[in-house]
Amino acid sequence: MLEQADPLLDQALQGDNQVLGDLLMRHHDRLVRVVSFRMDPRIRGRVDPADVVQETFLEAMTRFADYRRDPKMPFFLWLRFLTVQKLCLFHRRHLGVLARDVSRDVSVFSGPSPEVSSAVLAAHLIGKLTTPSQAAIRAETQSQLEDALNLMEPIDREVIALRHFEWLTNQETAQVLHLTESAASNRYVRAVKRLKVILDTSG
């Protein structure tokens, strides 16, 4: 499925490789956000999310001819797919066998069950509580939030992750999760309502 009315993408698909760099950079900030969210905390001090995206762009340039011949998904989602693959390589490079555990915590939907850990999601949901005076509150809130998220279905956690932290549209979320747009929207609304109820009850 192709994006709607994107002249730059149309030029690239028609064989104008000179516009490919500009096309990639258009998605740079969104992809950095994806990497920042999915990256394991243990390698944050060693790996810049922008470096992961840069390596992804190099790979995308070499593989764009394949995409052009058979664009099975929107261009951004194709880049996102390559980006997460590249991030998994960084995890294996820096964490070795531990990367197998990491993949369960930060993986995108890639099969019958999406997996975003409650711990990762909770940490990002309360990410603004960063001052030393808020440390105790943050720890207690994160623990409560993890408990709340553990009561949700994995796919609902993934919907929240994609919509809130990767800023995917409902249409993009539906495509990533292999849902209809209506199902993705309904899951998102239910997940947010359920999370609010759980937090209000625990609070």
Stockholm file with secondary structure:
# STOCKHOLM 1.0

chainA/1-203         MLEQADPLLDQALQGDNQVLGDLLMRHHDRLVRVVSFRMDPRIRGRVDPADVVQETFLEAMTRFADYRRDPKMPFFLWLRFLTVQKLCLFHRRHLGVLARDVSRDVSVFSGPSPEVSSAVLAAHLIGKLTTPSQAAIRAETQSQLEDALNLMEPIDREVIALRHFEWLTNQETAQVLHLTESAASNRYVRAVKRLKVILDTSG
#=GR chainA/1-203 SS CCCSSCHHHHHHHTTCGGGHHHHHHHTHHHHHHHHHHHSCGGGTTTCCHHHHHHHHHHHHHHHHHHHHHCCCSCHHHHHHHHHHHHHHHHHHHHHGGGHHHHHHHHCCCCSSSCCCCHHHHHHHHTTTCCSGGGHHHHHHHHHHHHHHHHTSCHHHHHHHIIIIISCCCHHHHHHHHTCCHHHHHHHHHHHHHHHHHHHHHHC
#=GC SS_cons         CCCSSCHHHHHHHTTCGGGHHHHHHHTHHHHHHHHHHHSCGGGTTTCCHHHHHHHHHHHHHHHHHHHHHCCCSCHHHHHHHHHHHHHHHHHHHHHGGGHHHHHHHHCCCCSSSCCCCHHHHHHHHTTTCCSGGGHHHHHHHHHHHHHHHHTSCHHHHHHHIIIIISCCCHHHHHHHHTCCHHHHHHHHHHHHHHHHHHHHHHC
//
